[in-house]
Amino acid sequence: MSKAEPEQWRIYVTIFVGLGWLVAIALWLIYLAGSLGILENIGVFILSIAIVAIICVLLWVPWSFKQG
């Protein structure tokens, strides 16, 4: 059974989202994390992971449904 390759744009968007997340977290740590408490910083980190996960799920689930 032959598996179809995903569209190139899905791969590039996933890479861009991942690198963008790393840059955003680094900037957060450098400029904004010091003014908030530890629990608030943990909350921002968890929220950022959830946003990246939602974006990736929305990108890849339609493709996976096409695979059967």
N, CA, C and O atoms as a GROMACS GRO file, in nm:
protein
  272
    1MET      N    1   0.084  -0.118   0.000
    1MET     CA    2   0.000   0.000   0.000
    1MET      C    3   0.088   0.123   0.000
    1MET      O    4   0.174   0.139   0.087
    2SER      N    5   0.069   0.209  -0.095
    2SER     CA    6   0.152   0.327  -0.112
    2SER      C    7   0.096   0.444  -0.031
    2SER      O    8  -0.023   0.475  -0.039
    3LYS      N    9   0.182   0.506   0.046
    3LYS     CA   10   0.142   0.624   0.124
    3LYS      C   11   0.170   0.749   0.044
    3LYS      O   12   0.276   0.764  -0.016
    4ALA      N   13   0.073   0.839   0.043
    4ALA     CA   14   0.091   0.966  -0.027
    4ALA      C   15   0.178   1.059   0.056
    4ALA      O   16   0.166   1.065   0.179
    5GLU      N   17   0.264   1.130  -0.010
    5GLU     CA   18   0.349   1.227   0.057
    5GLU      C   19   0.266   1.351   0.091
    5GLU      O   20   0.178   1.389   0.013
    6PRO      N   21   0.292   1.415   0.205
    6PRO     CA   22   0.218   1.536   0.239
    6PRO      C   23   0.261   1.652   0.148
    6PRO      O   24   0.370   1.652   0.091
    7GLU      N   25   0.173   1.749   0.137
    7GLU     CA   26   0.207   1.868   0.058
    7GLU      C   27   0.324   1.940   0.123
    7GLU      O   28   0.338   1.942   0.246
    8GLN      N   29   0.408   1.999   0.041
    8GLN     CA   30   0.528   2.066   0.092
    8GLN      C   31   0.493   2.183   0.184
    8GLN      O   32   0.564   2.210   0.280
    9TRP      N   33   0.384   2.253   0.154
    9TRP     CA   34   0.351   2.370   0.235
    9TRP      C   35   0.318   2.330   0.379
    9TRP      O   36   0.345   2.407   0.471
   10ARG      N   37   0.260   2.211   0.400
   10ARG     CA   38   0.231   2.166   0.536
   10ARG      C   39   0.360   2.147   0.616
   10ARG      O   40   0.368   2.182   0.733
   11ILE      N   41   0.460   2.093   0.550
   11ILE     CA   42   0.588   2.071   0.616
   11ILE      C   43   0.653   2.205   0.650
   11ILE      O   44   0.701   2.224   0.762
   12TYR      N   45   0.654   2.298   0.554
   12TYR     CA   46   0.715   2.427   0.578
   12TYR      C   47   0.643   2.508   0.685
   12TYR      O   48   0.707   2.576   0.766
   13VAL      N   49   0.512   2.502   0.686
   13VAL     CA   50   0.437   2.575   0.788
   13VAL      C   51   0.464   2.516   0.926
   13VAL      O   52   0.476   2.590   1.024
   14THR      N   53   0.474   2.385   0.936
   14THR     CA   54   0.504   2.321   1.063
   14THR      C   55   0.642   2.362   1.114
   14THR      O   56   0.660   2.391   1.232
   15ILE      N   57   0.740   2.365   1.024
   15ILE     CA   58   0.874   2.409   1.063
   15ILE      C   59   0.873   2.554   1.105
   15ILE      O   60   0.934   2.591   1.205
   16PHE      N   61   0.804   2.638   1.030
   16PHE     CA   62   0.795   2.781   1.061
   16PHE      C   63   0.728   2.803   1.196
   16PHE      O   64   0.773   2.886   1.275
   17VAL      N   65   0.620   2.729   1.224
   17VAL     CA   66   0.550   2.743   1.353
   17VAL      C   67   0.642   2.701   1.467
   17VAL      O   68   0.647   2.767   1.571
   18GLY      N   69   0.714   2.591   1.449
   18GLY     CA   70   0.806   2.545   1.554
   18GLY      C   71   0.918   2.643   1.582
   18GLY      O   72   0.949   2.672   1.697
   19LEU      N   73   0.979   2.693   1.477
   19LEU     CA   74   1.087   2.791   1.495
   19LEU      C   75   1.033   2.923   1.550
   19LEU      O   76   1.097   2.987   1.633
   20GLY      N   77   0.915   2.962   1.504
   20GLY     CA   78   0.853   3.083   1.556
   20GLY      C   79   0.822   3.071   1.704
   20GLY      O   80   0.837   3.167   1.780
   21TRP      N   81   0.779   2.952   1.746
   21TRP     CA   82   0.753   2.928   1.888
   21TRP      C   83   0.881   2.941   1.970
   21TRP      O   84   0.881   3.002   2.077
   22LEU      N   85   0.990   2.883   1.920
   22LEU     CA   86   1.118   2.893   1.992
   22LEU      C   87   1.164   3.038   2.005
   22LEU      O   88   1.211   3.078   2.111
   23VAL      N   89   1.151   3.115   1.899
   23VAL     CA   90   1.189   3.257   1.902
   23VAL      C   91   1.100   3.333   1.999
   23VAL      O   92   1.148   3.415   2.077
   24ALA      N   93   0.970   3.306   1.995
   24ALA     CA   94   0.877   3.376   2.084
   24ALA      C   95   0.907   3.344   2.230
   24ALA      O   96   0.904   3.434   2.315
   25ILE      N   97   0.935   3.218   2.261
   25ILE     CA   98   0.968   3.182   2.400
   25ILE      C   99   1.099   3.247   2.443
   25ILE      O  100   1.111   3.294   2.556
   26ALA      N  101   1.198   3.250   2.354
   26ALA     CA  102   1.325   3.314   2.388
   26ALA      C  103   1.306   3.462   2.415
   26ALA      O  104   1.360   3.516   2.512
   27LEU      N  105   1.228   3.530   2.330
   27LEU     CA  106   1.202   3.672   2.353
   27LEU      C  107   1.123   3.695   2.480
   27LEU      O  108   1.147   3.791   2.553
   28TRP      N  109   1.029   3.606   2.507
   28TRP     CA  110   0.952   3.615   2.631
   28TRP      C  111   1.046   3.606   2.752
   28TRP      O  112   1.037   3.685   2.845
   29LEU      N  113   1.135   3.508   2.749
   29LEU     CA  114   1.227   3.490   2.862
   29LEU      C  115   1.320   3.609   2.880
   29LEU      O  116   1.350   3.648   2.992
   30ILE      N  117   1.364   3.667   2.770
   30ILE     CA  118   1.458   3.778   2.778
   30ILE      C  119   1.391   3.906   2.827
   30ILE      O  120   1.446   3.976   2.912
   31TYR      N  121   1.273   3.938   2.772
   31TYR     CA  122   1.215   4.069   2.797
   31TYR      C  123   1.100   4.072   2.897
   31TYR      O  124   1.084   4.172   2.967
   32LEU      N  125   1.020   3.967   2.907
   32LEU     CA  126   0.896   3.978   2.985
   32LEU      C  127   0.887   3.885   3.105
   32LEU      O  128   0.807   3.912   3.195
   33ALA      N  129   0.964   3.780   3.110
   33ALA     CA  130   0.947   3.680   3.215
   33ALA      C  131   0.986   3.734   3.353
   33ALA      O  132   0.931   3.689   3.454
   34GLY      N  133   1.077   3.827   3.359
   34GLY     CA  134   1.123   3.876   3.488
   34GLY      C  135   1.019   3.955   3.565
   34GLY      O  136   1.026   3.964   3.687
   35SER      N  137   0.922   4.012   3.494
   35SER     CA  138   0.823   4.095   3.562
   35SER      C  139   0.704   4.014   3.614
   35SER      O  140   0.617   4.069   3.681
   36LEU      N  141   0.699   3.884   3.583
   36LEU     CA  142   0.589   3.800   3.627
   36LEU      C  143   0.639   3.692   3.723
   36LEU      O  144   0.758   3.663   3.729
   37GLY      N  145   0.546   3.635   3.796
   37GLY     CA  146   0.579   3.527   3.888
   37GLY      C  147   0.600   3.396   3.815
   37GLY      O  148   0.575   3.386   3.695
   38ILE      N  149   0.648   3.296   3.889
   38ILE     CA  150   0.680   3.167   3.829
   38ILE      C  151   0.555   3.099   3.774
   38ILE      O  152   0.560   3.039   3.667
   39LEU      N  153   0.444   3.107   3.847
   39LEU     CA  154   0.322   3.042   3.799
   39LEU      C  155   0.267   3.109   3.673
   39LEU      O  156   0.215   3.041   3.585
   40GLU      N  157   0.279   3.240   3.665
   40GLU     CA  158   0.235   3.310   3.544
   40GLU      C  159   0.322   3.273   3.424
   40GLU      O  160   0.271   3.256   3.314
   41ASN      N  161   0.451   3.261   3.446
   41ASN     CA  162   0.542   3.220   3.338
   41ASN      C  163   0.514   3.077   3.294
   41ASN      O  164   0.519   3.047   3.175
   42ILE      N  165   0.485   2.989   3.388
   42ILE     CA  166   0.448   2.852   3.352
   42ILE      C  167   0.319   2.852   3.272
   42ILE      O  168   0.306   2.777   3.175
   43GLY      N  169   0.223   2.935   3.312
   43GLY     CA  170   0.098   2.945   3.239
   43GLY      C  171   0.117   2.993   3.096
   43GLY      O  172   0.055   2.940   3.004
   44VAL      N  173   0.203   3.092   3.077
   44VAL     CA  174   0.233   3.141   2.942
   44VAL      C  175   0.299   3.032   2.859
   44VAL      O  176   0.267   3.016   2.741
   45PHE      N  177   0.389   2.958   2.919
   45PHE     CA  178   0.457   2.849   2.848
   45PHE      C  179   0.358   2.741   2.805
   45PHE      O  180   0.360   2.696   2.690
   46ILE      N  181   0.271   2.700   2.897
   46ILE     CA  182   0.172   2.597   2.864
   46ILE      C  183   0.074   2.647   2.758
   46ILE      O  184   0.039   2.572   2.667
   47LEU      N  185   0.031   2.771   2.768
   47LEU     CA  186  -0.059   2.828   2.668
   47LEU      C  187   0.008   2.833   2.530
   47LEU      O  188  -0.056   2.805   2.429
   48SER      N  189   0.136   2.868   2.528
   48SER     CA  190   0.205   2.873   2.399
   48SER      C  191   0.218   2.735   2.337
   48SER      O  192   0.205   2.720   2.215
   49ILE      N  193   0.242   2.633   2.418
   49ILE     CA  194   0.248   2.497   2.366
   49ILE      C  195   0.111   2.455   2.312
   49ILE      O  196   0.102   2.391   2.208
   50ALA      N  197   0.005   2.492   2.383
   50ALA     CA  198  -0.130   2.456   2.338
   50ALA      C  199  -0.162   2.522   2.205
   50ALA      O  200  -0.223   2.459   2.118
   51ILE      N  201  -0.122   2.647   2.186
   51ILE     CA  202  -0.148   2.717   2.061
   51ILE      C  203  -0.072   2.650   1.945
   51ILE      O  204  -0.129   2.631   1.838
   52VAL      N  205   0.053   2.616   1.967
   52VAL     CA  206   0.132   2.549   1.863
   52VAL      C  207   0.071   2.412   1.831
   52VAL      O  208   0.065   2.373   1.715
   53ALA      N  209   0.028   2.340   1.933
   53ALA     CA  210  -0.032   2.209   1.911
   53ALA      C  211  -0.161   2.221   1.830
   53ALA      O  212  -0.184   2.141   1.740
   54ILE      N  213  -0.245   2.319   1.862
   54ILE     CA  214  -0.370   2.339   1.788
   54ILE      C  215  -0.341   2.370   1.641
   54ILE      O  216  -0.407   2.316   1.552
   55ILE      N  217  -0.244   2.456   1.616
   55ILE     CA  218  -0.209   2.490   1.478
   55ILE      C  219  -0.162   2.366   1.403
   55ILE      O  220  -0.203   2.342   1.289
   56CYS      N  221  -0.076   2.287   1.465
   56CYS     CA  222  -0.025   2.166   1.398
   56CYS      C  223  -0.136   2.063   1.376
   56CYS      O  224  -0.140   1.998   1.272
   57VAL      N  225  -0.225   2.050   1.471
   57VAL     CA  226  -0.337   1.957   1.454
   57VAL      C  227  -0.425   2.002   1.338
   57VAL      O  228  -0.466   1.920   1.256
   58LEU      N  229  -0.455   2.132   1.332
   58LEU     CA  230  -0.538   2.182   1.223
   58LEU      C  231  -0.470   2.166   1.087
   58LEU      O  232  -0.538   2.153   0.985
   59LEU      N  233  -0.338   2.165   1.085
   59LEU     CA  234  -0.265   2.144   0.961
   59LEU      C  235  -0.265   1.998   0.916
   59LEU      O  236  -0.283   1.969   0.798
   60TRP      N  237  -0.247   1.906   1.010
   60TRP     CA  238  -0.218   1.768   0.973
   60TRP      C  239  -0.337   1.673   0.980
   60TRP      O  240  -0.334   1.569   0.914
   61VAL      N  241  -0.439   1.704   1.055
   61VAL     CA  242  -0.553   1.612   1.064
   61VAL      C  243  -0.625   1.598   0.930
   61VAL      O  244  -0.658   1.485   0.892
   62PRO      N  245  -0.651   1.706   0.857
   62PRO     CA  246  -0.716   1.685   0.726
   62PRO      C  247  -0.634   1.596   0.632
   62PRO      O  248  -0.690   1.514   0.560
   63TRP      N  249  -0.503   1.611   0.633
   63TRP     CA  250  -0.419   1.526   0.550
   63TRP      C  251  -0.426   1.381   0.596
   63TRP      O  252  -0.431   1.291   0.512
   64SER      N  253  -0.426   1.358   0.727
   64SER     CA  254  -0.429   1.220   0.776
   64SER      C  255  -0.562   1.154   0.746
   64SER      O  256  -0.565   1.033   0.723
   65PHE      N  257  -0.672   1.228   0.745
   65PHE     CA  258  -0.801   1.169   0.710
   65PHE      C  259  -0.804   1.124   0.564
   65PHE      O  260  -0.873   1.028   0.530
   66LYS      N  261  -0.730   1.191   0.479
   66LYS     CA  262  -0.725   1.152   0.339
   66LYS      C  263  -0.649   1.021   0.320
   66LYS      O  264  -0.665   0.953   0.218
   67GLN      N  265  -0.564   0.986   0.417
   67GLN     CA  266  -0.481   0.867   0.404
   67GLN      C  267  -0.558   0.738   0.432
   67GLN      O  268  -0.519   0.630   0.388
   68GLY      N  269  -0.668   0.752   0.505
   68GLY     CA  270  -0.749   0.633   0.531
   68GLY      C  271  -0.697   0.553   0.637
   68GLY      O  272  -0.755   0.449   0.670
   0.00000   0.00000   0.00000
